[in-house]
Amino acid sequence: MSKLTETQCREELLSSSKKIFEITGKPVELFRPPFGDYNNQLLTVAKGLGLYTIQWSVDSLDWKGLSAREIAERVQKAQSGDIILCHNNSDHIVEALPLIFEAARLKGLTFVPIGDLIFKQGYHIDSSGKQIADKSASTVV
């Protein structure tokens, strides 16, 4: 999407948000750029549409044909606050998920919806796509 014009980005986001709302009945609040590819223009357009742009901090690489064990081993480095990227159509993610959940449980981690994890005010996005709390922000949720 970073190659699209501002108008094309807006149309793409509006069109997909509308379709998701028609199917789920819930408004769209989150947006993950395809392939994690974004630029400042896309961030600005998404923000203008009320969308929080998210990225991931741990890539399972499940799309590469890794075994369930290999996927789980990659994800074991996750720490509190990390966002794990998994794909619903990868070959072994369904087998890997119980291993991932158990490893997280043993580390004392829990899984929450991304909307409950991210900052929604008082933040900026650094060059790696990570949200950073602004120093002046006293309370961020």
Phi, psi and omega in degrees: 000344180292347179268353182277158174286168178302316180296317179296320177300312181299313180299317180297314180292318179295316181297312181291321178298319179298315181295318179297318178297318179300324183279318187260337186076009180242138179292148179275131178240338186244149179216124172249116180300136178306134181064009182071015184268120181209168172218177182299323179300314180296318177299318181294316179298312181300314180298319179297335178266005179080020180260138173266120180276130181239157172229186178240160177244344176230120181259118180290341186054027181299336181286350182273005180083018178295154176288165178303317180298316180295320177298311181299320179296320178296321185282341182300341179284353181301142178235173179306130179094349179288151173248123184261127179270119174226155181243133183292344183250016178282158188298323190234014183294324180298320177289329183283330186303314178300323178293319178296313181298318181294316178298319178295317180300317180295333177273357181082017180267154174232160178259138178226157174299145182303323179299336176273347186264325189279158170286140177245354174204161177065045181213165168223165181252124181279181186293344178269357181093005182272137175286136177235126179295134175291142182298331182279349182282124181272316180228122177233140179230000000 
